[in-house]
């Protein structure tokens, strides 16, 4: 089972670590259709139901956010298999930590934080590898097909992003690619906004230097 296909743990019982005393009221039967659809239920409501012991509510949250989790994971670790592992770890961690979620931030912001931490932990466990190992894309000296140039430019940019220090890469991914505000991204990474802005500025300077030949 992979994180993108669902969350097996959510269908097997109460969330690990949830006191059974919190499981007070089952989800009413007339909400079954709403849970299957999910569009009319906001995250805050679903979180409350999941905290009360509803695995169906958490299944809807997973279905709603799993693509976001995988996308962020892939941008942070750069490999599909590793991104699947990070996404799965993040969703399991979210399930287990859900009883302690107080709603101080949006659920999606909280999930971004868990995903980023899971990616950091995976990269820390792995043997350091040069992200640019192999043949580095070289800017074309002539004028080949535009699609080929665009593909090579994209490949070079992805390699350059992977080469950034993790803190810079995470800041850039959250703001530049995921569209979070500076304040939201700072909360995800648990740093001050000036610190976040500094990381992004350094990341952009590094990318500009690396991609100079592709201008």
Buried (B, 14 or more C-beta within 10 A) or exposed (E): EBBBEBBEBBEEEBBEEBEEEEBEEEBEEEBEEBBEEBEEBEBEBBBEBBBBBBBBBBBBBBBBBBEBBBBBBBBBBBEEEBBBBBBBBBBBBBBBBBBEBEEEBEBBBBBBBBBBBBBBEBBEEEEEEEBBEEEEBEEBEEEEEEEEBEEBBEEBBBBBBBBBEBBBBBBBBBBBEBEBEBEBBBBBBEBEBEBBBBBBEBBBEBBEEBBEEBE
